Amino acid sequence: MTILNNILQYLIIALPALLVTGPFLSDLAVSIIGLIVLFLIINKKIYYLFDNKYFKLYIFFCIYLIFGSILSSDTNFSLKSSIVYFRFGFLVIGTIYILDNFGDTFYKKFNLFLLITFFTVCIDGYIQYFFGYNILGLDQPQKYRISGFFGSEMILGSYLSKLFPLTLIAFIMIQEKKKYFIYKLFLFIIFTLIIMIMSGERSALFLNLLFICIFINFTNYINFRFKIYFLLTIVFVMTSLIFINPKIKDRLVDQTLSSFQGHFSVGGEFVKTYSYLILEEKKNPNFDVEKWKKNNTNLDPMAIEAVEWYIQDKRYPSVEINISKKIKDKFNFLIQKKAYEELAYYASYQFRDKNISKEDKDNIYLLANTKVQEIFNDKLKNKNKFIFFSHDTHSHFMTAYNMFLDKKILGHGVKMFRKLCSDEKYIYDIWSCTTHPHNSYLQLLSETGLIGFLFVFSIFILALCYFLKIIYKKIIN
């Protein structure tokens, strides 16, 4: 049993680091944790761990998800996700079991390893920002964003924002009684905030800022005067980075304002500009791209990047080979599916480092551009409509809402948004289709209906009530 207890401890401790490697190892670890927990509970007859109203509610929720998948239009596809949701409940039970039996030693190990993981990911992000590549040699995927260990996936900010509250608790538990604790805490928060800004993930940055403000406001570790200094420093750091660094300003200010005005998303703007340059050069062999760039000073950040990539592609042509059938099939599939946003991204990035000829690469961009122009024309028709955040995000939201209206109570089944977003019954416009609607609540409503939504939403309401109760007691005292 000692061996199993140790394995269980170290798998839980390793989870934050395993998440950096991708979904496979972290999912495998969670599954192994579930099997070990189940064996230990049965072997030791410690069934009291299951005697918890929240765990029972969670099991009922999982059964409901499976029932929804069975009723979905693609049962096998939906069941692949919903049937394994039980493992997360066993992860929580396993953590409770470890805390009950190895509390102090587990806390020390987990806190230390969590801090090491968090700081390693942050430092790696700083290295990629300043040198253009990270510790593993992975290049910065976009001029104005960094991804660190996550490679082509732009989720560095999201990972750090979700881990930051837990890491902050770990930092406090380790440093609380040590010398200069307040100054270390201050530096730790600023250190994290800067890398969050550099990551270019706006929603993650907003959530992180919100958490920091709530923490500073309600913490007892900092006196009122230092809280004011703290908040002023955060404002100073953010404004300095935004106005000193044009890349950060482009991402956090210019692109945000552009999105609210319904302009192109990253993939669409890139393909439109790259395609325009191809056509101009075909019409005029003496077309000067550098001069055109200088004359067009108000280009979107991704349009600027498209120009730079176009110039580089001209200077360093790739080896000439034919576009494979697989690539052609992928394009035909995306067009047939009406997944034009994905088509734009696919054309923009999937062929960046492929060994294909300049002519073939041009044809790929032009193929994507025929649909991107449809997107552009569609946006001109709808430019006066109210838009949530950006046109493509607005389209995802409206598609999810249309799906919800069709099946308000039970929803369409887990993971079914990506399957049904191109259906004529739900499609909002040609930006509708993607893997998920980029909003957790709308995804819950469209895929699990009102019943599934209320399961999750009620937890947040209970947590909010508990939080407000704490604030009330603090005010009274």
C-alpha positions as CSV (number, residue, x, y, z in Angstrom):
1,M,0.0,0.0,0.0
2,T,2.9,2.3,0.7
3,I,4.0,2.1,-2.9
4,L,0.5,3.0,-4.2
5,N,0.3,5.9,-1.7
6,N,3.6,7.2,-3.0
7,I,2.6,6.8,-6.6
8,L,-0.7,8.6,-5.9
9,Q,1.1,11.5,-4.1
10,Y,3.7,12.0,-6.9
11,L,1.2,11.8,-9.7
12,I,-0.9,14.6,-8.1
13,I,2.2,16.6,-7.4
14,A,3.3,16.2,-11.0
15,L,0.0,17.3,-12.6
16,P,0.9,21.0,-13.1
17,A,4.1,20.0,-14.9
18,L,2.4,17.3,-16.9
19,L,-0.2,19.8,-18.2
20,V,2.7,21.7,-19.9
21,T,3.5,18.6,-22.0
22,G,0.0,18.4,-23.4
23,P,-3.2,16.5,-22.8
24,F,-1.9,13.0,-23.1
25,L,0.3,12.6,-20.0
26,S,-2.0,14.7,-17.8
27,D,-5.0,12.7,-18.8
28,L,-3.1,9.4,-18.3
29,A,-2.0,10.6,-14.9
30,V,-5.6,11.5,-13.9
31,S,-6.8,8.1,-15.2
32,I,-4.2,6.2,-13.2
33,I,-5.0,8.3,-10.1
34,G,-8.7,7.3,-10.5
35,L,-7.8,3.6,-10.7
36,I,-5.5,3.7,-7.6
37,V,-8.1,5.7,-5.6
38,L,-10.8,3.1,-6.5
39,F,-8.5,0.2,-5.5
40,L,-7.5,1.8,-2.2
41,I,-11.1,2.7,-1.2
42,I,-12.3,-0.8,-1.9
43,N,-9.3,-2.5,-0.3
44,K,-9.3,-0.3,2.9
45,K,-13.1,0.0,2.9
46,I,-12.9,3.7,3.4
47,Y,-16.3,4.3,1.7
48,Y,-16.8,7.5,3.8
49,L,-14.9,9.4,1.0
50,F,-17.9,8.8,-1.3
51,D,-20.4,9.9,1.4
52,N,-20.2,13.5,0.3
53,K,-23.2,15.4,-1.2
54,Y,-20.9,17.3,-3.7
55,F,-19.4,14.0,-5.0
56,K,-22.9,12.5,-5.3
57,L,-24.0,15.5,-7.2
58,Y,-21.0,15.3,-9.5
59,I,-21.7,11.6,-10.2
60,F,-25.3,12.5,-11.1
61,F,-23.9,15.2,-13.4
62,C,-21.6,12.7,-15.2
63,I,-24.6,10.3,-15.7
64,Y,-26.6,13.2,-17.1
65,L,-23.7,13.9,-19.6
66,I,-23.7,10.3,-20.7
67,F,-27.4,10.3,-21.2
68,G,-27.1,13.5,-23.3
69,S,-24.4,11.9,-25.4
70,I,-26.7,8.8,-26.0
71,L,-29.4,11.1,-27.3
72,S,-27.0,13.2,-29.5
73,S,-26.9,13.0,-33.3
74,D,-23.4,11.4,-33.1
75,T,-23.5,9.1,-30.0
76,N,-20.1,7.5,-30.4
77,F,-18.3,10.8,-30.9
78,S,-20.0,12.5,-27.9
79,L,-19.6,9.4,-25.6
80,K,-15.8,9.4,-26.1
81,S,-15.7,12.6,-24.0
82,S,-18.6,12.3,-21.6
83,I,-18.0,8.7,-20.5
84,V,-14.6,9.4,-19.0
85,Y,-15.6,12.5,-17.0
86,F,-15.8,10.4,-13.8
87,R,-12.0,10.5,-13.6
88,F,-12.0,14.1,-12.4
89,G,-14.2,13.2,-9.5
90,F,-11.8,10.5,-8.4
91,L,-8.9,13.0,-8.7
92,V,-10.6,15.2,-6.1
93,I,-11.3,12.1,-3.9
94,G,-7.7,11.1,-4.3
95,T,-6.5,14.5,-3.2
96,I,-8.7,14.4,-0.1
97,Y,-7.4,11.0,0.8
98,I,-3.8,12.2,0.5
99,L,-4.5,15.3,2.5
100,D,-6.2,13.3,5.3
101,N,-3.3,10.8,5.6
102,F,-0.1,12.8,4.5
103,G,-1.2,16.4,5.0
104,D,2.0,18.2,6.1
105,T,4.5,16.3,4.0
106,F,2.3,16.5,0.9
107,Y,1.8,20.2,1.3
108,K,5.5,20.8,1.4
109,K,6.3,18.7,-1.6
110,F,3.3,20.0,-3.7
111,N,4.0,23.6,-2.9
112,L,7.7,23.4,-3.8
113,F,7.1,21.5,-7.0
114,L,4.3,23.8,-8.0
115,L,6.5,26.9,-7.5
116,I,9.4,25.3,-9.5
117,T,7.0,24.5,-12.4
118,F,5.4,27.9,-12.4
119,F,8.7,29.8,-12.3
120,T,10.2,27.5,-15.0
121,V,7.3,28.2,-17.3
122,C,7.5,32.0,-16.6
123,I,11.3,32.2,-17.1
124,D,11.0,30.2,-20.3
125,G,8.4,32.7,-21.5
126,Y,10.8,35.6,-20.7
127,I,13.6,33.9,-22.6
128,Q,11.4,33.4,-25.7
129,Y,10.2,37.0,-25.6
130,F,13.7,38.5,-25.5
131,F,15.6,36.0,-27.6
132,G,12.9,34.8,-30.0
133,Y,13.2,31.2,-28.9
134,N,12.7,29.3,-25.6
135,I,14.9,26.8,-23.6
136,L,13.9,24.0,-26.0
137,G,14.7,26.1,-29.1
138,L,11.0,26.6,-30.0
139,D,10.6,29.8,-31.9
140,Q,8.2,32.6,-31.0
141,P,5.1,31.6,-33.0
142,Q,3.9,35.2,-33.6
143,K,5.6,38.5,-33.6
144,Y,3.5,39.9,-30.8
145,R,2.7,36.8,-28.7
146,I,4.8,34.1,-26.9
147,S,3.9,30.5,-26.1
148,G,7.0,29.1,-24.4
149,F,6.8,25.3,-23.9
150,F,3.4,25.2,-25.5
151,G,4.8,25.7,-29.0
152,S,2.2,26.6,-31.6
153,E,-0.6,26.6,-29.0
154,M,-1.1,30.1,-27.7
155,I,-2.1,29.1,-24.2
156,L,0.8,30.3,-22.0
157,G,-1.2,33.1,-20.5
158,S,-4.2,30.9,-20.0
159,Y,-2.1,28.2,-18.2
160,L,-0.4,30.8,-15.9
161,S,-3.7,32.6,-15.1
162,K,-5.4,29.3,-14.0
163,L,-2.4,28.2,-12.0
164,F,-1.6,31.6,-10.4
165,P,-4.1,31.6,-7.5
166,L,-2.9,28.1,-6.4
167,T,0.7,29.1,-6.9
168,L,0.2,32.3,-4.9
169,I,-1.2,30.3,-2.0
170,A,1.9,28.0,-2.2
171,F,4.2,31.0,-2.2
172,I,2.5,32.5,0.9
173,M,2.7,29.1,2.7
174,I,6.4,28.9,2.1
175,Q,7.5,32.5,2.5
176,E,5.0,33.9,5.0
177,K,7.2,33.7,8.1
178,K,10.4,34.6,6.3
179,K,12.2,38.0,6.1
180,Y,11.0,40.6,3.6
181,F,7.9,38.5,2.8
182,I,5.8,41.5,1.6
183,Y,8.5,42.7,-0.8
184,K,8.9,39.1,-2.2
185,L,5.1,38.8,-2.6
186,F,5.1,42.2,-4.4
187,L,7.8,41.1,-6.8
188,F,6.2,37.7,-7.4
189,I,2.9,39.3,-8.5
190,I,4.6,41.8,-10.7
191,F,6.9,39.1,-12.2
192,T,3.8,37.1,-13.1
193,L,1.8,40.1,-14.4
194,I,4.5,41.1,-16.8
195,I,4.8,37.6,-18.4
196,M,1.0,37.6,-18.7
197,I,1.1,40.9,-20.6
198,M,3.8,39.5,-22.8
199,S,1.8,36.4,-23.6
200,G,-0.7,38.6,-25.4
201,E,-3.7,36.6,-24.1
202,R,-6.2,39.3,-23.3
203,S,-8.9,37.3,-21.5
204,A,-6.3,35.5,-19.3
205,L,-4.7,38.9,-18.5
206,F,-8.1,40.4,-17.5
207,L,-8.9,37.4,-15.2
208,N,-5.5,37.6,-13.6
209,L,-5.8,41.3,-13.0
210,L,-9.2,40.8,-11.5
211,F,-7.9,38.1,-9.1
212,I,-4.9,40.3,-8.1
213,C,-7.2,43.3,-7.4
214,I,-9.5,41.1,-5.2
215,F,-6.5,39.6,-3.4
216,I,-4.9,42.9,-2.7
217,N,-8.1,44.4,-1.5
218,F,-9.1,41.7,0.9
219,T,-5.7,40.3,2.1
220,N,-4.5,41.0,5.7
221,Y,-0.9,40.6,4.7
222,I,-0.7,44.2,3.3
223,N,-1.6,47.4,5.1
224,F,-3.8,50.0,3.4
225,R,-0.9,52.3,2.3
226,F,1.1,49.5,0.7
227,K,-2.1,48.4,-1.1
228,I,-2.3,51.8,-2.7
229,Y,1.4,51.6,-3.8
230,F,0.7,48.1,-5.1
231,L,-2.2,49.1,-7.3
232,L,-0.4,52.2,-8.6
233,T,2.6,50.0,-9.5
234,I,0.4,47.6,-11.4
235,V,-1.1,50.5,-13.4
236,F,2.4,52.0,-14.0
237,V,3.8,48.7,-15.2
238,M,0.9,48.0,-17.6
239,T,0.9,51.5,-19.1
240,S,4.7,51.5,-19.5
241,L,4.8,48.2,-21.3
242,I,1.9,49.2,-23.6
243,F,3.3,52.5,-24.6
244,I,7.0,51.6,-24.7
245,N,6.6,48.3,-26.6
246,P,4.6,48.6,-29.9
247,K,4.1,44.8,-30.1
248,I,2.2,44.8,-26.8
249,K,0.3,47.9,-27.8
250,D,-0.7,46.3,-31.1
251,R,-2.0,43.2,-29.3
252,L,-3.7,44.6,-26.2
253,V,-5.0,47.9,-27.5
254,D,-5.1,48.1,-31.3
255,Q,-6.3,44.6,-32.0
256,T,-8.8,44.8,-29.2
257,L,-10.3,48.0,-30.6
258,S,-10.1,46.5,-34.1
259,S,-12.0,43.4,-32.9
260,F,-14.8,45.5,-31.4
261,Q,-15.2,47.2,-34.7
262,G,-15.8,43.8,-36.4
263,H,-12.5,43.6,-38.3
264,F,-10.8,40.4,-39.5
265,S,-9.5,37.8,-37.0
266,V,-5.8,36.9,-37.2
267,G,-6.1,34.2,-39.8
268,G,-8.4,36.1,-42.1
269,E,-6.4,39.4,-42.0
270,F,-3.2,37.5,-42.7
271,V,-4.5,35.6,-45.7
272,K,-6.3,38.6,-47.2
273,T,-3.1,40.7,-47.1
274,Y,-0.8,37.9,-48.3
275,S,-3.2,37.2,-51.2
276,Y,-3.4,40.8,-52.1
277,L,0.4,41.0,-52.4
278,I,0.4,37.9,-54.6
279,L,-2.1,39.4,-57.0
280,E,-0.4,42.8,-57.1
281,E,2.9,41.2,-58.0
282,K,1.2,39.0,-60.7
283,K,-0.3,42.2,-62.2
284,N,3.0,44.2,-61.9
285,P,6.3,42.4,-61.9
286,N,8.0,45.6,-60.6
287,F,5.7,45.8,-57.6
288,D,7.7,47.0,-54.6
289,V,6.4,45.3,-51.4
290,E,8.7,47.3,-49.1
291,K,7.5,50.6,-50.6
292,W,3.9,49.5,-50.4
293,K,4.4,48.7,-46.7
294,K,5.8,52.2,-46.0
295,N,2.9,53.9,-47.8
296,N,0.3,51.9,-45.8
297,T,1.0,53.0,-42.2
298,N,-2.3,52.0,-40.7
299,L,-2.1,48.2,-41.5
300,D,-3.5,45.7,-39.0
301,P,-0.7,44.0,-37.0
302,M,-1.4,40.7,-38.8
303,A,-1.3,42.4,-42.1
304,I,2.2,43.7,-41.2
305,E,3.3,40.2,-40.3
306,A,1.9,39.0,-43.6
307,V,4.0,41.5,-45.5
308,E,7.1,40.4,-43.6
309,W,6.5,36.8,-44.3
310,Y,5.8,37.5,-47.9
311,I,9.1,39.3,-48.2
312,Q,10.9,36.4,-46.5
313,D,9.2,33.8,-48.7
314,K,10.5,35.7,-51.8
315,R,14.0,35.8,-50.5
316,Y,14.2,32.2,-49.4
317,P,12.0,30.1,-51.8
318,S,11.3,26.6,-50.6
319,V,12.1,23.3,-52.4
320,E,9.7,22.7,-55.3
321,I,7.3,19.8,-54.7
322,N,3.6,19.2,-55.5
323,I,0.9,19.9,-53.0
324,S,-0.1,16.5,-51.6
325,K,-3.5,15.0,-52.0
326,K,-3.9,15.1,-48.2
327,I,-3.5,18.9,-48.3
328,K,-6.0,19.3,-51.1
329,D,-8.4,17.0,-49.3
330,K,-8.1,19.1,-46.1
331,F,-8.9,22.3,-48.0
332,N,-11.9,20.7,-49.8
333,F,-13.1,19.3,-46.4
334,L,-12.9,22.8,-44.7
335,I,-14.7,24.5,-47.6
336,Q,-17.4,21.8,-47.6
337,K,-17.8,22.1,-43.9
338,K,-18.0,25.9,-44.2
339,A,-15.2,26.2,-41.6
340,Y,-13.8,29.3,-43.3
341,E,-12.0,30.6,-40.2
342,E,-10.2,27.3,-39.8
343,L,-9.4,27.5,-43.6
344,A,-7.8,30.9,-43.1
345,Y,-5.7,29.7,-40.2
346,Y,-4.7,26.5,-42.1
347,A,-3.5,28.5,-45.1
348,S,-1.7,31.0,-42.8
349,Y,0.3,28.7,-40.6
350,Q,0.2,25.1,-41.7
351,F,2.4,25.9,-44.7
352,R,4.8,28.3,-43.1
353,D,7.7,25.8,-42.8
354,K,6.6,23.2,-45.3
355,N,8.9,22.3,-48.3
356,I,6.6,23.6,-51.0
357,S,7.3,25.9,-53.9
358,K,6.6,29.6,-53.9
359,E,4.1,29.1,-56.7
360,D,2.3,26.3,-54.8
361,K,2.3,28.4,-51.6
362,D,0.8,31.3,-53.5
363,N,-2.0,29.1,-54.9
364,I,-2.8,27.9,-51.4
365,Y,-3.2,31.5,-50.1
366,L,-5.3,32.4,-53.1
367,L,-7.5,29.4,-52.6
368,A,-8.1,30.5,-49.0
369,N,-8.6,34.1,-50.1
370,T,-11.6,33.3,-52.3
371,K,-13.5,32.4,-49.1
372,V,-11.8,35.2,-47.0
373,Q,-13.2,37.7,-49.5
374,E,-16.7,36.3,-48.9
375,I,-16.1,36.9,-45.2
376,F,-15.0,40.5,-45.9
377,N,-18.1,41.2,-48.0
378,D,-20.3,39.6,-45.4
379,K,-18.8,41.9,-42.7
380,L,-19.4,45.0,-44.8
381,K,-23.1,44.0,-45.0
382,N,-23.3,43.6,-41.2
383,K,-20.9,46.3,-40.0
384,N,-23.6,48.2,-38.2
385,K,-24.8,45.3,-36.1
386,F,-23.9,44.9,-32.4
387,I,-20.8,42.7,-32.1
388,F,-19.6,40.8,-29.0
389,F,-15.8,41.3,-28.8
390,S,-15.1,40.5,-32.5
391,H,-17.0,39.4,-35.5
392,D,-15.9,35.8,-35.4
393,T,-16.5,35.5,-31.7
394,H,-19.9,37.0,-32.1
395,S,-20.6,34.4,-34.8
396,H,-19.6,31.6,-32.5
397,F,-21.8,33.0,-29.7
398,M,-24.8,33.3,-32.0
399,T,-24.3,29.8,-33.4
400,A,-24.2,28.3,-29.9
401,Y,-27.3,30.4,-28.9
402,N,-29.2,29.0,-32.0
403,M,-28.3,25.5,-30.9
404,F,-29.5,26.2,-27.4
405,L,-32.8,27.5,-28.7
406,D,-33.3,24.2,-30.6
407,K,-32.8,22.0,-27.5
408,K,-33.2,24.2,-24.5
409,I,-33.6,21.5,-21.8
410,L,-31.1,18.7,-22.7
411,G,-28.8,20.2,-25.2
412,H,-27.1,18.5,-28.2
413,G,-24.5,16.4,-26.3
414,V,-20.9,16.9,-25.1
415,K,-18.5,18.1,-27.9
416,M,-21.3,18.4,-30.4
417,F,-20.8,22.1,-31.1
418,R,-18.0,21.3,-33.5
419,K,-20.2,18.8,-35.3
420,L,-23.3,21.0,-35.7
421,C,-21.9,24.5,-36.1
422,S,-22.1,24.3,-39.9
423,D,-25.6,23.0,-39.9
424,E,-28.0,25.4,-41.8
425,K,-30.4,25.3,-38.8
426,Y,-27.8,26.9,-36.5
427,I,-25.2,28.7,-38.7
428,Y,-25.1,32.5,-38.2
429,D,-22.7,33.4,-41.0
430,I,-19.5,32.0,-42.6
431,W,-17.5,32.5,-39.4
432,S,-19.8,30.2,-37.3
433,C,-17.8,27.0,-37.3
434,T,-15.0,26.2,-34.9
435,T,-14.2,23.6,-32.2
436,H,-16.0,25.4,-29.4
437,P,-17.9,28.7,-29.0
438,H,-15.1,30.4,-26.9
439,N,-17.5,30.8,-24.0
440,S,-18.0,28.2,-21.3
441,Y,-21.6,29.2,-20.4
442,L,-22.8,29.2,-24.1
443,Q,-21.0,25.9,-24.6
444,L,-22.8,24.4,-21.6
445,L,-26.2,25.7,-22.8
446,S,-25.7,24.5,-26.4
447,E,-24.3,21.1,-25.5
448,T,-25.9,20.2,-22.1
449,G,-29.0,22.4,-22.1
450,L,-30.5,24.3,-19.1
451,I,-30.1,21.2,-16.8
452,G,-26.4,20.9,-17.4
453,F,-25.9,24.7,-17.2
454,L,-27.7,24.9,-13.9
455,F,-25.5,22.1,-12.4
456,V,-22.3,24.1,-13.0
457,F,-23.8,27.6,-12.5
458,S,-25.2,26.7,-9.1
459,I,-21.7,25.8,-7.9
460,F,-20.5,29.3,-8.8
461,I,-23.5,30.8,-7.1
462,L,-22.7,28.8,-3.9
463,A,-19.1,29.9,-4.1
464,L,-20.1,33.6,-4.5
465,C,-22.5,33.4,-1.5
466,Y,-19.7,31.9,0.6
467,F,-17.3,34.6,-0.6
468,L,-19.8,37.4,0.2
469,K,-20.4,35.9,3.6
470,I,-16.6,36.1,4.3
471,I,-16.6,39.8,3.2
472,Y,-19.6,40.5,5.4
473,K,-18.0,39.0,8.5
474,K,-14.8,40.9,7.7
475,I,-16.7,44.2,7.5
476,I,-18.6,43.5,10.8
477,N,-15.4,42.6,12.6
